[in-house]
Amino acid sequence: MTSQPSGLPDHSWLGAPIDARPLFAPEHTALMATLRGLAPADWREEAVPGWTVRDLAAHLLGDCYGRLARGRDGHPEGPSFAAGETLEAFIHRINQEWVDAHRRVSPAALTDTLGLIGQQVVRFFETADPDAPSTGVSWAGADPAPLWLDSARDLTEFWTHRQQIRHAAGQETDPDPRSLALVLDTFMRALPHTLREVDAPVGTQVRVSVEGPAGGLWTATATGDRWSLAEPGVRHPDSTLRLDAETAWRLCTRGIEPGTALARARVEGDPHLAGAACRIVSIIH
């Protein structure tokens, strides 16, 4: 990847860029295998509160169409904000409207259409410029966001929804560490935004350590203007929050609440800073 193009906002505080492009094809293949392996009854199981597996598949199709419309086709039309509507309320409303409109579509038709449209999304990302400006990522506090972050965000959404479908069908989280490592790396880009209201001396460092083959270390440093992932981490940060990978991704997607994650965590150093880091959320919530 290249350095930040002239005239675009400085996103260095988000840390080193992530290249999610090579993982869209295998993620799409895994999603299709998951959907085609479902039993008829699985489609009626609740995948997320209020949505069945069939509903969640319809939502994924809507995500694919939306990405192609705004990213590939430059299509200017679509839903708009209602008066006084927040981003969160707007996203939840239009997602629900899409799912409701697709209740008449069968699981077989949804699967076939996702197979076709999902491949087009794969091709779009494989040829996209990762440094181009793109849609904002609100949970990271980046608007506009570089495409590398926006595309990685999309990859995490596809991956997360696939796990929710697997869980609804009685399966465990996909153990492949390659995809989970990128998902966790993307989710942790929310750490500076999570800590934005924490008043700490310049140089204070908060580290999140995720254990296991998909894990890693992410250190946010107070710089005065904001928290940043770009500063070198010290050997002994002021606070370290240690999580297992399953707890980490579920926390970031609010599959579990911060208090539950904190009870499972190991904390070293300042517990208040660790508690603040544990409020991380990497979805529009």
N, C-alpha and C positions, 0 to 999 in steps of 0.2 A: 504494500500500500504506500501511497505517496503522502507527503506532508500536507497540512491543512492548506487548501487553495486560498490565494489572496482574495480578500473581500468577504470571506465567510467567517462566522463567529469562531472564536478559539474554543475548541472542545478538548483541549489537552487534559483538563481536570477530570475527564471521564476515564483516563487511563489509556493504555495501548489499544489501538483499534482491533476489532474482532472480525475475522473473515468467516461468516457463516455460509457463504455461497456453496462450498462443496458438500454441505450437509443437507441441502434441500432435496436433492434426488433421493438419497437413502431414507430421509424422513418420510417423503411421499410414498416410497415403496413400502415402508413399515406401516404407514397409516392404511394403505389399501389392503395389505395382508391382514391387519387387525379387523377392518370392516368386513372383509370377505370371509373371515373366520367366525363371525358372530352367529349364534343360533337365533332363530326368529324371536324367541322370548327376550334375548339380550337387548334388542332394540327398544324394548319398553321399560327397561330398568332406568332408574334415576342416575344420571351421570354427574350432574351438579344440581344444587337446590333449584327445583322448579323445572328442570330440563331433563328429558330422557336422552338416551344414547342417540335416538333418531333426531331429536332437537339439536343436539350438539353437532352431529354431522351436518345438519342444515346450516348451522352457524358457521362451521368451517367453510362450507361452500360460499357463503356470503363474504367471508374474509377473502377468499380467493378472487371472487369477482371484483370486490372493492380494490384490491391491490392492482389488478390488471387495469381497471378503469382509470385510477388516478396515476399509476406509475408508468404503465406501458402506453395507454391510449390517450392520455390527456383529456379524459372525459370530464366536462365541468359540472354536469348535473348530478343531483343526488339529494338526500335529505338535508334539511337545514335546522339550525337551532330554533327552538321555540323561545318566546320572550322570557328572559330571566333564567333560562335553562343552563345548568352547569355542564361542563364537559362530561362528567361522570353520568349525570342524568340523561344527557343526549345519547351517549354510547349505549347505555342500558336500554333506552327506549327504542332506538333503531334496530338494535340486535333482536329485541323481543318482537318487533314488528316483522322483521325478516323471518324469524322462526315461525311466527303465527301464520304468515302467508304461505309457508311451505309445509304445513301440516298435511296437505293433501298429497304430497309427494311421497312415494313409497321408499323404503330402505334400498331396494334394488336400484331404483332410478337415481337416488341420491349417490349411491356408491359409483354407479357408472359415470355420472356427471362429474363427481369429484375426481375420478380417475383421469378424465379428459382435461378439465380445467386446472387441476393441480399440476399436471405436466406443463401447462403453459406458464404457471407461476414459477416452476422450477427453471424453465428456460429464461424467464425474465430476470431472475436473480443471478443466474450464471453469467449473464452478459452485462449486468449493471455496474456502474461506476461506484465503488464503495465510498468515495470521498465527495460525491455529489450531495447537495442539500436535499433533505427529504422531510417527511412528516415529523412533527415533534413527538418526542417520547416523554409524556408528562411525568411519569413516575421517576424519570432520571433528571427532570428539570432542564431538558434540552429542547428548545424550540426556536428555529428549526433544528433538527438533529441531522447528523451526517448519515448517509444511507447505510453505512456499515452498522450503525446502532439500530436504525429502523428495521433493517433486514434481519438482524440478529433477534430483535424483538419479535418479529413475525415467526422466526424459527422456534422461539421459545413458546409461542402461543400454539403452534401446530403440535409441538412435542407435548406440552402440558395437557392439551385436550385429548391427545392420543392416550396418555396415561389415565386420564379420567374415564375414558371409554374402557380401557383394559380393566380398571378397578371395578367398574360397574358390571363387567362380565366375569368377575371373580378371578382376574389375573393380577399378578404383582407388577410393580413398576418395571419397565424395560431395563434390564441390568447393563446394557451396552454403555460403558463409561465414556465413549467418545462423544456421543450426543449430550449426555448429562453434563459433561465437563464444560461444553460450550454454553449450555443453558445456564449453569450456575455462574459462569463468568459474565454472562449477559445480565443476569439478575443482580449481581453485585454492583453493577454500574449505578444502581439506585442508592448506594451507600452515601455518597456526598449529599444528595438531595434529602435523604432520610435524616441526616445530621444537621441540616441547614439552620435549625433553630437552637442548636446546642451551642451555648456560649462557652468557649474554651480558649485558653491562651494559644497564641500562634505557636505552632510546632507540636501541639497535642496530637497524638496518634491513636486511632482506634482500629483494631485489626479484627477481621472475621476469618477464622480458619475453618475450612470444611475438610473433613477427614475422608480417606478412601481414595480409590483410583481416579475418581472423577473430581476430586476436591482441589483445593488450592488455598492461597493466602491473598487477602485483599486488605490493604492498609489505607485508611482515609486520614489525611493530615489537615489540621486547621491552618489555613493560610492567612486569615484575617478577613479576606473578602468572601471566602467560601471554604468548604471542605474539598479536598482534591485527592484523587487516586494517582496523581502523576508524581508525587514526591517519593523519594526513596524511603523505604520502611526501615526503622531502627530495629535493633535486635530485641529490645524490650519495650514495646509500645506501652502507652498508659493504660490500655485496656485491651484484652483479647477475649473474643467470644468464639468458643469452639463448638461446632455443630457437626453431626453426621449428615451425609448428603441427602438422605430421605427427609430429615427434619428441615434442612435448609430450603429445598425446593418447595416443600409444602408450605413453609412459612412465607416465602416470597409470593406465593400465589393464594395465600390465605386459606389453604387447606387445613391449617392449624393456626391458632391465635398466638400472638407474641408471648403471652404468659405460659402457654404450653411448651413452646420452643425453649423459652428461658429455663423452664424446669428441667428440660432434657440436656441443656447445654452445660459446658464447663466454662467458668468465668475466671479470668486471671486479671488482677489489677482492679481499676475503678469499676464497681458494679453499676454505677449510674450511667456511665458511658456505654457499658455493655448492654444495659437495658434499652438505651436509646437506639443502639444499632439493631437490636432485636425488633424494633418497630418497622423494619424494612418491609416494603411491599413493592413488587415489580410487575404489577398489573394495574389497570384502571379499576379502582376499587370503590 
